[in-house]
Amino acid sequence: MNKKLKPAPKFRSESEERKFWETHSTDEYLDWSKSQAVRFPNLKPSTQSISIRLPVSLLERIKIEANKRDVPYQSLIKVWLSEKLA
């Protein structure tokens, strides 16, 4: 497809750019047939704090297991939850 593409405009702020792309198609500015998938392995996923009530005995057992593995107990909980969902 040899369609003439428009040059992408210059934006003064991210907000201005966001508003522009909400009302314009990228097809007029980019040739998506030449796009490639990329990975950003060093980016950390966004996290959100939550509160969860656990029985004291369960939390103590988790902390013991984390101590055996020499990892923070909250990290161990995240690993276990991720494994369970996989």
N, C-alpha and C positions, 0 to 999 in steps of 0.2 A: 504494500500500500504506500504510494508516494504522495501522501497528502501534505500540503504545505502547513507547517506548524507555526503557531504564533509564539513569539518570545515570551517567556514568563515575566510578569511584571515585577518591579522592585517594590518591596513593602517596607514601611517605616517601623512596623511592629508586628509581633506575632498575632495580636488581636486583629489587625488589619488584614493580614494574610488569611487568618481563619475565616473571617467574614467573606473574603473574596472567593475562597474555595467552596464555601457553602452554597454559592449561587452560580458557580462556573464548573464546567466539565473539564477534567484534566486531559481528555482525549484531544482537545484543541491545542494543547501545549506539549504533550509528551507522546512519544511513539512507544506504547506499551508492548509491542511485539519484540522490542529489543531489551526488555527488562529481564533481570536475573534475580533469583532468590538470594538473599544474603542472611548471614547469622551474625549476631552480636554476642559472642559468648561471655564477655566480661560485664554485661549489663546485669544488674541485680533486679529481680522482679519486685514490683511494688508490694509492700506489706501493709497490713492493717492490724492494729492491736485489738484484741478481744479479751473479754473476761469469761472465765469458765470456772465453775465451782466443782472441785473434785474432793472426794473423801480424803482426809489427811493421810490415811494409811496408803491409799493409791498413789498420792503425790510422793510420799516418802519412798515407795518402791520404785517409782520412776526415777527419782533422784539417785537412788542406789545404782540402778542400771546405767544411768548417765555417767556416774562417777566411775564405774567399772570400764566404761568406754572412753573416759576422759573427754567428754563433750558436755556442753551446757544442757541441762535437762530440757529447756524449751526447744533447743535444736533437735534433741532426740524425739520429742513429741511430734515436731513437724515432719521428721523423717518417717516415723511410724504412721502418721496420718496419710502421708503421701503414698507409702507402700500399700496401705490398706485400700486406698482409692484406685490404685493402678490395676 
